[in-house]
Amino acid sequence: MQPSTSHNVKLGYPIALAAAVFLSTTAIFIRYLTITYNIPALVLAFWRDVFVVVTLLLALGLFWRRLLRVERRHLGYLAIYGLVLATFNSFWTLSVAFNGAAVATVLAYASTAFSALLGWWLLKEKLGWAKLLAVALSLGGCLLVSGALDASAWSANLPGIVTGILTGLAYAGYSLMGRSAAQRGLNPWTTLIYTFGFAAVFLLLFNLLGGSILPGGARQAVDLFWLKDAWGGWGVLFLLAAIPTVAGFGLLNVSLKYLPSSVAQLIVSLEPVFTAVTAYLFFGELLSGIQVLGSALILAGVVVLRLYEGNGTSKPDVNVDIKNLHTESQRAQSEKM
């Protein structure tokens, strides 16, 4: 017997919140690598994706080998998905280098508005008053935290703000592709390994073919091995893949099986709050009073949405015919070769 829509929604919220916690450490790892090793952004993004694929190959190969298989008809879609992810990873890593961990993470959450509007337009998801209010609160909070309302910030850090906004747009595209993948019946872990695999190929091309003109790219092929024998740096790169990326993106993809993309994105918008705290502890990145207010607005947006959904006054467009990951994993384990 399939779980009810209400059950799916309630299950989706804690999964999305857990994704926020894991994802919030992404910028911390990236910031550490850029500060400590000065590694070019696109080189970092390439190795991040490579290590994600390696980590997933080990995990799925050992325990859920069935999830490594995908029908040929889905490969073209997954390749496009991988291109979107490669673009997002590129802008995201550049934004962290330009803006710092906390501000870069918040700027990415311009995706909240993009995701809600594109989800309504492309995926026919409902866009009620509560979702619109939550989007407004979340986007308003992002503006306050980033300092984008200050005109001087645009002149002082135009590349940072532009890459931050483009990160948000690419993140919205990634979220919508994830929702579409769930509707196609693709397992989220299968989706994750294939999209990161294709993204690694695209990022390799970005570095080898466009590295001399793209900001943060490898100027020459040898730059791909920027870290050389800095084994501590390679270790941090592996942790970046294994902890926030695999767990964070994996849980985000799982949440998209139960929630519309805009709802999942709003919940995951707690990520900047977690990142800001960690960035202060590790790098001394201190939020101003205005930025704290902005963080509160982001949280208020999530609370408004949660209360509205919890009262049963909204019926999100949830695909109730897709089984949860636990059930899929159990079946894959039983069929493991």
N, C-alpha and C positions, 0 to 999 in steps of 0.2 A: 504493500500500500504506500502510495507516494505521500510525502509530507505535505501539509497544507501550505498555502501561500503565506499565511501568518507565521507558520513555523519557519519557513525559508527566510523571511525577512528578519525574524529574531535571531536566527543563526548567522545571518550575514553581517549584522552589526559588530559582534565581538571579533569576527574574522577580519573585518576591515580595520578595526581599532588595533588589533595585533599587527596588521600590516603597517600601520602608521608608526608604531614603536620601532619595528625593524627598519623601515625605510628612513626613519629620522637619523640613523647613524651613517647613512650613505655619504652625506656631505662632510661628515666628520672625518671619515677615512680619506675621502678625496682631498680635503683641505690639508690633512696631515702629509699626504704624499706630495702635493704641490709645494708646500712650504719646506718640507725636509729634503726632498730630492729634486725639486724644480722640474718634474717630469712634464713634458708637453701634454696638453689636455687630450688630444685625439689619440696619442699613444697610450695614455692611461685608460681611456675609454675602450680601446681595442683590447688590451690585456684583461681588463675587467670582464668583458664579454667572453673572452677565451676561457678564463678561469671559471666563469659561470657554467659554460658548456662542459668543461672537464668535471666539475663538481657534480653536475646533474648526471653525466654519463656514469660516474662511479656509483651514485646513489640509486639511480633507476636501473642500471645494469645489474646491480647486486640484488635488488629487492622487487622491482616492478618492471621487468624487462619488456613486458607487453606495451608499456607506455612509450617505448622508444619507436614504436611503429606508427606510421601515419599513412593514410590513403594518398595516392599520387595526385588525386584531384584537389587536395588541399595545399599542395606544395607552392603553387603560384600565390595563393592568398598569404601563406606564411612568409613567403619571400617579401611581399609588400609590407607585411607586418614588421618584418625584420628591418626593412629600410626606414620605416617610421621610428622604430626603436633606436636604430643607429643615429638618426637625426636628433632624437631626444637626448641620447647619451652625449652626443657631441656638444649641443647647446648647454646641457646641464653641467658638464665638466668645465666648460669655459666660464659659465656663470659663477661657479664656485671659486674659480681662480680670480675672476674680476671682483666679485662682491663679498667673498667670505661665505662661510657655511650657513649662518643664520639667515642673512638677507637673501642669498641665492635660493634657499629652500622656500622662503616666503614668496619670492617673485615667481617661482614655478606655479604657485597656486592661483595665478590668473587663469589657470586651466579650469578652475571651478565654473566660471561663467561660460567659457568656451565649451566645456563638456556638457553642461546643462542645455545650452542652446543647440549644439550640434546633435546631442542625443534626441532632443525634441524634433529637430529637422530631419535627421537621417534615419534614426531608429524608431521614430514615432513614440518616444517615451513621453509620459505626461509631465506637464510643466505647470503645476498648481501654484497657488499663492504662497504656500509654506516653502516650497522649493525656491521660488523667486526671492522670498524674504531671506532665506538661508544663503542663497547665492550673493545677495546684496551685502549681507553682514560679513560673509567670508571675504568677498572681494574688497570691501571697505577696509577690513582688517589688514589685508595684504598691502593695500596702499599705504596705510599708516606705518606698518612695520618696515616697509622698504624705504620710506622717506620719499616716495615718488611724488608726493604732493608739494615738495619743496623744489622750486624751479632750478635752484642752484645745483641740486643733485644731478639733474639731467646734463648740465654742462660739464660737471666734474667727472661724471662716470657714465657717459652716454653708451659706450660699448657694454658696460655691465648691465644697465637697465634694458637695452635692446636684447642682449642675449638672454636675460632673465625672462622677458616677455615671450620671446620665441621658444624658450624652454616650456613655458606654460602652454603655448599653443601645441607644441609637439607632445606634451604630456597628455593633453586632452585627446589628441589623435590616438595615442597609445591606449588610453582608457577605453575609447570607443571601439578600437580594434579588438580589445579584450572582450568586450561585451558581445561583439559580433562573433568572435570565436566560440564563446559559450553557446550562442544560439545555433551555431553549426554543429554542436555536439562534440567539439574538440576538448579533450581532457586538458585542464590548465597546466599540468606539468609537461605534457607533450608539447603544448603550445609554447611554454617557456623555453624548453631546450631548443626547439627549432627556430624560434624567433631570435634568440640570442646567438644561435649558430649563424643564421643569415646576417644578423647585425655585425658579427665579428668579421665576416667576409666583406661587407660593405665598408666597415671602418678600416680594414686593411687596404682596400682600394682608395679610400679617402686619404690615407697616409702616403701610400706609394705613388698615386697618380696626382694627388692635389696637395700633398704636404708642403710643397714649396710656396703655395699661394694661400692655403687655408690657415687661419690662425690656430696655433696649437698643434699643427701637424708635424710629422717627421720630415725634416729637411732633406734627409738622405736615409737610405734603407737601414743603415747601421743604427739610426736613432730609435728604431723599434726596440732595440735592446738597451735603452737608456740607463736602466738600473744596473746593468752589467753584473758585477759580483756583490751588489748591495743586497744580501740575502734578507735583511730585515725589511727592505722595501718590497721585495717579492712576497714576503710573508704577509705584509699588510695588504697587498693587492689580492692575495688569495682570500684573506679574511673579508675584504670588501665584496668579493664574489660569493663566498660561502655563507656569510651571515646576513647583512642587510639585503643583498640583491636576490639570492635564491629564496630566502624566507620571506622577505618583504614583497617582491613582485609575485612570488608564488601565492601568498595569501591574498594579495590584491586580486589576482586572477580568479582565485576561488570565490572571493566575495562577489565578483561580477556574475557568478552563477546564480546568486540569490537576490542581488540588488541591481536596480538600474545604474548605469555608469555614473550619472550625475550624483546619485545618492551615495554610492561608494566613494566617489571623489570628495564629497563634502565631509564624510567621516574621516577619510585619510588626511583631510586638511588639518587635522591635529598635529601632523608631522612637524610643521614649523615650530610649534610650541616645544616639543621634545628636543628638536635640534637646537633651538635657542638656548635651552638650559645646558645641554651638553657642550655647545660651543663656548659658553661662558666658562664652564668648568675647565675645559682643556685649552682654549685659546684666548680667554679673557675678552671674548666678544660680548660686550655689555649692551643690553637693550635699554633704550630711553623710556621715559614715562609714556610717550606717544606710542612707542612700539609695544609696550606692555598692553596698552589699551587696544591696539590692533589685534594682538594675540587673543584678548578677551572677546573681541568681536567674532573672531574665527570660531572660538569655542561656543559662543552664543548661537551662531548659525547651525552648528551641529546639534545643539540642545533643542532648538526650535524644531528642526526636522525630526529629531527622535521622538519628541513629545507628540508631534502631529501624527507620525506614523503609528506610534504606540497606542493612540486613542482610536485607531481604526478608521480615521476620517479620510485616509488616503489609501488608494489601492495601486501600489506601484506595479509596473509591468514586469513581472517576474516570470521567467520561464520555469514552470514547476515540473516540467517533464525531464529535466536534467538531474540525474542522481548526484548526491553529494560526493565529495572527494574520498571520504572514508570508505563508502561502499565500493567505489571504483577501485580503490587501492586493494581492498580485500579480494575483489574478483581478480585483479591483476596478480596478486600474490598466489592465489590458488592455481592460476594458469601459467605461473612462471616456469620457464624452461630450465 
